[in-house]
Amino acid sequence: EYHQGQSQVVDPAKMNEKWSREICYLYQMSLEYPDLVPKILEIDLINKKIYLEVDGVDFWQRSLDGNCSFDEVLPDWQEQMLNIMQAHRSLGLWKYSMHPSSYFVVGGKLKSINYFFTYDQNEPHISIADVQSHIYSTRQDEIRKHIATLGITWDEPQTFELLNTLCWESFRTNYPDDFINKAKKIYD
C-alpha cells in the first residue's frame, strides 16, 4: 500500500486525476516498453486497484530491510533506472514520482510504477501548488530548498524541464550526485 496508507491527497477530484494518470501512463508503458514496468495482472476499475506481478517489496524497502545500499540490492540499478527514464523521454513523458519506492525489482530487472505524477509533453504546464497534494511533506521541504535558486515560484506554472530539474535536485538525499547529474541530462 502506497506510503503505508498515509496518502496526503484527500480531494476526490485530485484522487481521480491521479488514478487516471496511473492507468494511462502505466498502460502506455506496458504497451511500448513492457520490460520496464511490472506485468499488469488486472486493472479493477470499479475498486480502483491495479494488480501487478512483483517480487516482494519495492526497491527502496529492499534496501531498508536488508540494511544495504541500492548497489547491493541491484548492482546495475543506475543503468536500468536511466534506461527507464530514457524510455519516458522517448514517449514525451515527464515523470516526477522518482522516489526509490517507485520501482520494484522483478527477476533482476528494475520496473517502474507510480505514474500518477506523470505528464505528457503536450499538456499545459503546471505549478507546484497544482500538485502539492501529490508531494509528500518531507519532499516538499526538499523542494523548498531549491526553488529560489532555480527561479521557480510555487504558484506559477513552470516548464516541465524546470520542474524536472527541481525534482532531481530534491532527490539528492536519495541518490548519488553522479546519478542525479546523468538523470538530468536525459532531458537536456
C-alpha positions as a Markdown table, in Angstrom:
| # | Residue | x | y | z |
|---|---|---|---|---|
| 1 | Glu | 0.0 | 0.0 | 0.0 |
| 2 | Tyr | 1.5 | 3.3 | -1.1 |
| 3 | His | 3.0 | 5.3 | 1.8 |
| 4 | Gln | 1.6 | 2.7 | 4.2 |
| 5 | Gly | -1.9 | 4.1 | 3.7 |
| 6 | Gln | -0.8 | 7.7 | 4.6 |
| 7 | Ser | -1.5 | 9.3 | 1.2 |
| 8 | Gln | -1.9 | 13.1 | 1.7 |
| 9 | Val | -4.4 | 13.6 | -1.1 |
| 10 | Val | -7.9 | 13.8 | 0.1 |
| 11 | Asp | -9.6 | 15.8 | -2.6 |
| 12 | Pro | -11.7 | 13.3 | -4.7 |
| 13 | Ala | -11.1 | 15.2 | -7.9 |
| 14 | Lys | -7.4 | 15.0 | -7.5 |
| 15 | Met | -7.5 | 11.4 | -6.5 |
| 16 | Asn | -9.5 | 10.6 | -9.7 |
| 17 | Glu | -6.9 | 12.5 | -11.7 |
| 18 | Lys | -4.1 | 10.5 | -10.1 |
| 19 | Trp | -5.9 | 7.3 | -10.8 |
| 20 | Ser | -6.5 | 8.3 | -14.4 |
| 21 | Arg | -2.8 | 9.2 | -14.9 |
| 22 | Glu | -1.7 | 6.0 | -13.3 |
| 23 | Ile | -3.8 | 3.9 | -15.6 |
| 24 | Cys | -3.0 | 5.9 | -18.7 |
| 25 | Tyr | 0.8 | 6.0 | -18.4 |
| 26 | Leu | 1.4 | 2.6 | -16.8 |
| 27 | Tyr | -0.7 | 1.1 | -19.5 |
| 28 | Gln | 1.2 | 3.1 | -22.2 |
| 29 | Met | 4.5 | 1.9 | -20.8 |
| 30 | Ser | 3.2 | -1.7 | -20.7 |
| 31 | Leu | 2.5 | -1.5 | -24.4 |
| 32 | Glu | 5.6 | 0.5 | -25.5 |
| 33 | Tyr | 8.2 | -0.8 | -23.0 |
| 34 | Pro | 6.7 | -3.9 | -21.3 |
| 35 | Asp | 10.1 | -4.9 | -19.9 |
| 36 | Leu | 10.4 | -1.7 | -17.9 |
| 37 | Val | 7.2 | -1.9 | -15.8 |
| 38 | Pro | 5.7 | -4.8 | -13.8 |
| 39 | Lys | 3.3 | -7.1 | -15.7 |
| 40 | Ile | -0.2 | -5.9 | -15.2 |
| 41 | Leu | -2.3 | -8.8 | -14.0 |
| 42 | Glu | -5.6 | -6.9 | -13.6 |
| 43 | Ile | -6.9 | -3.4 | -13.5 |
| 44 | Asp | -10.0 | -3.2 | -11.3 |
| 45 | Leu | -11.7 | -0.1 | -12.5 |
| 46 | Ile | -14.6 | -0.4 | -10.1 |
| 47 | Asn | -12.5 | -0.6 | -6.9 |
| 48 | Lys | -9.6 | 1.4 | -8.4 |
| 49 | Lys | -7.0 | -1.2 | -7.9 |
| 50 | Ile | -4.1 | -2.4 | -10.1 |
| 51 | Tyr | -2.6 | -5.8 | -9.6 |
| 52 | Leu | 1.0 | -6.2 | -10.7 |
| 53 | Glu | 3.4 | -9.1 | -10.9 |
| 54 | Val | 6.2 | -8.1 | -8.5 |
| 55 | Asp | 8.7 | -10.0 | -6.3 |
| 56 | Gly | 8.2 | -8.7 | -2.8 |
| 57 | Val | 8.6 | -5.2 | -1.6 |
| 58 | Asp | 9.8 | -2.2 | -3.6 |
| 59 | Phe | 13.4 | -1.3 | -4.4 |
| 60 | Trp | 13.7 | 1.2 | -1.5 |
| 61 | Gln | 12.2 | -1.1 | 1.0 |
| 62 | Arg | 14.5 | -3.9 | -0.1 |
| 63 | Ser | 17.4 | -1.6 | 0.7 |
| 64 | Leu | 16.0 | -0.7 | 4.1 |
| 65 | Asp | 15.0 | -4.3 | 5.0 |
| 66 | Gly | 18.4 | -5.6 | 4.0 |
| 67 | Asn | 20.2 | -2.7 | 5.7 |
| 68 | Cys | 22.2 | -2.4 | 2.4 |
| 69 | Ser | 22.9 | 0.0 | -0.4 |
| 70 | Phe | 21.0 | 0.2 | -3.7 |
| 71 | Asp | 24.1 | -1.3 | -5.3 |
| 72 | Glu | 23.8 | -4.3 | -3.1 |
| 73 | Val | 20.1 | -4.8 | -4.0 |
| 74 | Leu | 20.7 | -4.4 | -7.7 |
| 75 | Pro | 24.3 | -3.8 | -8.9 |
| 76 | Asp | 23.3 | -2.1 | -12.2 |
| 77 | Trp | 20.3 | -0.2 | -10.8 |
| 78 | Gln | 21.6 | 3.1 | -12.1 |
| 79 | Glu | 21.9 | 1.9 | -15.7 |
| 80 | Gln | 18.5 | 0.3 | -15.5 |
| 81 | Met | 16.8 | 3.4 | -14.0 |
| 82 | Leu | 18.4 | 5.7 | -16.6 |
| 83 | Asn | 17.1 | 3.3 | -19.3 |
| 84 | Ile | 13.6 | 3.7 | -17.9 |
| 85 | Met | 14.0 | 7.5 | -17.9 |
| 86 | Gln | 15.2 | 7.4 | -21.5 |
| 87 | Ala | 12.0 | 5.4 | -22.4 |
| 88 | His | 9.9 | 8.1 | -20.7 |
| 89 | Arg | 11.7 | 10.8 | -22.7 |
| 90 | Ser | 11.2 | 8.9 | -26.0 |
| 91 | Leu | 7.5 | 8.9 | -25.3 |
| 92 | Gly | 7.4 | 12.6 | -24.3 |
| 93 | Leu | 6.6 | 11.8 | -20.7 |
| 94 | Trp | 7.7 | 13.8 | -17.7 |
| 95 | Lys | 7.5 | 11.5 | -14.6 |
| 96 | Tyr | 8.1 | 13.2 | -11.3 |
| 97 | Ser | 7.5 | 10.3 | -8.9 |
| 98 | Met | 11.1 | 9.3 | -8.8 |
| 99 | His | 11.5 | 8.1 | -5.2 |
| 100 | Pro | 13.2 | 4.7 | -4.9 |
| 101 | Ser | 9.8 | 3.3 | -3.7 |
| 102 | Ser | 8.5 | 3.9 | -7.3 |
| 103 | Tyr | 10.4 | 0.9 | -8.5 |
| 104 | Phe | 10.3 | -2.9 | -8.0 |
| 105 | Val | 12.9 | -5.5 | -8.8 |
| 106 | Val | 11.4 | -8.4 | -10.7 |
| 107 | Gly | 13.7 | -11.1 | -11.9 |
| 108 | Gly | 16.8 | -8.9 | -11.5 |
| 109 | Lys | 15.2 | -6.1 | -13.5 |
| 110 | Leu | 14.1 | -2.7 | -12.3 |
| 111 | Lys | 10.4 | -2.0 | -13.0 |
| 112 | Ser | 8.8 | 1.5 | -12.8 |
| 113 | Ile | 5.5 | 2.2 | -11.1 |
| 114 | Asn | 3.7 | 5.3 | -9.7 |
| 115 | Tyr | 2.7 | 7.1 | -12.9 |
| 116 | Phe | 0.1 | 9.2 | -11.1 |
| 117 | Phe | 2.6 | 12.1 | -11.2 |
| 118 | Thr | 3.4 | 11.9 | -15.0 |
| 119 | Tyr | 2.6 | 14.5 | -17.7 |
| 120 | Asp | 2.7 | 14.3 | -21.4 |
| 121 | Gln | 4.9 | 17.0 | -23.0 |
| 122 | Asn | 1.8 | 18.4 | -24.8 |
| 123 | Glu | -0.2 | 19.1 | -21.7 |
| 124 | Pro | -0.4 | 22.6 | -20.2 |
| 125 | His | 2.4 | 23.4 | -17.7 |
| 126 | Ile | 1.6 | 23.0 | -14.0 |
| 127 | Ser | 2.6 | 24.9 | -10.9 |
| 128 | Ile | 3.9 | 23.2 | -7.7 |
| 129 | Ala | 0.8 | 24.4 | -6.0 |
| 130 | Asp | -1.3 | 22.4 | -8.6 |
| 131 | Val | 0.3 | 19.2 | -7.5 |
| 132 | Gln | 1.3 | 20.0 | -3.9 |
| 133 | Ser | -1.0 | 17.3 | -2.5 |
| 134 | His | 0.8 | 14.7 | -4.7 |
| 135 | Ile | 4.1 | 15.5 | -2.9 |
| 136 | Tyr | 4.9 | 14.1 | 0.4 |
| 137 | Ser | 5.6 | 16.7 | 3.1 |
| 138 | Thr | 9.3 | 15.8 | 3.5 |
| 139 | Arg | 9.8 | 16.0 | -0.3 |
| 140 | Gln | 8.1 | 19.5 | -0.2 |
| 141 | Asp | 10.7 | 20.5 | 2.4 |
| 142 | Glu | 13.5 | 19.4 | 0.0 |
| 143 | Ile | 11.8 | 21.2 | -2.9 |
| 144 | Arg | 11.6 | 24.5 | -1.0 |
| 145 | Lys | 15.4 | 24.4 | -0.6 |
| 146 | His | 15.8 | 24.7 | -4.4 |
| 147 | Ile | 13.0 | 26.8 | -5.8 |
| 148 | Ala | 14.7 | 30.2 | -5.2 |
| 149 | Thr | 18.0 | 29.1 | -6.8 |
| 150 | Leu | 16.1 | 27.8 | -9.8 |
| 151 | Gly | 14.0 | 30.9 | -10.1 |
| 152 | Ile | 10.8 | 29.0 | -9.5 |
| 153 | Thr | 7.7 | 30.2 | -7.8 |
| 154 | Trp | 5.3 | 27.9 | -6.0 |
| 155 | Asp | 2.1 | 29.2 | -7.6 |
| 156 | Glu | 3.1 | 29.9 | -11.2 |
| 157 | Pro | 3.1 | 27.3 | -13.9 |
| 158 | Gln | 6.6 | 26.1 | -14.8 |
| 159 | Thr | 8.0 | 24.3 | -17.8 |
| 160 | Phe | 8.3 | 20.6 | -17.4 |
| 161 | Glu | 12.1 | 20.9 | -18.0 |
| 162 | Leu | 12.4 | 23.2 | -15.0 |
| 163 | Leu | 10.2 | 21.0 | -12.8 |
| 164 | Asn | 12.4 | 18.1 | -13.9 |
| 165 | Thr | 15.5 | 19.9 | -12.6 |
| 166 | Leu | 13.7 | 20.7 | -9.4 |
| 167 | Cys | 12.5 | 17.2 | -9.0 |
| 168 | Trp | 16.1 | 15.8 | -9.3 |
| 169 | Glu | 17.6 | 18.4 | -7.1 |
| 170 | Ser | 15.1 | 17.4 | -4.4 |
| 171 | Phe | 16.2 | 13.7 | -4.7 |
| 172 | Arg | 19.9 | 14.4 | -3.9 |
| 173 | Thr | 19.2 | 13.0 | -0.4 |
| 174 | Asn | 18.1 | 9.6 | -2.0 |
| 175 | Tyr | 20.5 | 9.1 | -4.9 |
| 176 | Pro | 24.2 | 9.8 | -5.6 |
| 177 | Asp | 25.2 | 13.1 | -7.2 |
| 178 | Asp | 26.7 | 11.5 | -10.3 |
| 179 | Phe | 23.5 | 9.6 | -10.9 |
| 180 | Ile | 21.3 | 12.7 | -10.5 |
| 181 | Asn | 23.5 | 14.6 | -13.0 |
| 182 | Lys | 23.1 | 11.8 | -15.6 |
| 183 | Ala | 19.4 | 11.7 | -15.0 |
| 184 | Lys | 19.0 | 15.4 | -15.5 |
| 185 | Lys | 21.0 | 15.2 | -18.8 |
| 186 | Ile | 18.4 | 12.8 | -20.3 |
| 187 | Tyr | 16.0 | 15.7 | -20.7 |
| 188 | Asp | 18.6 | 18.3 | -21.9 |
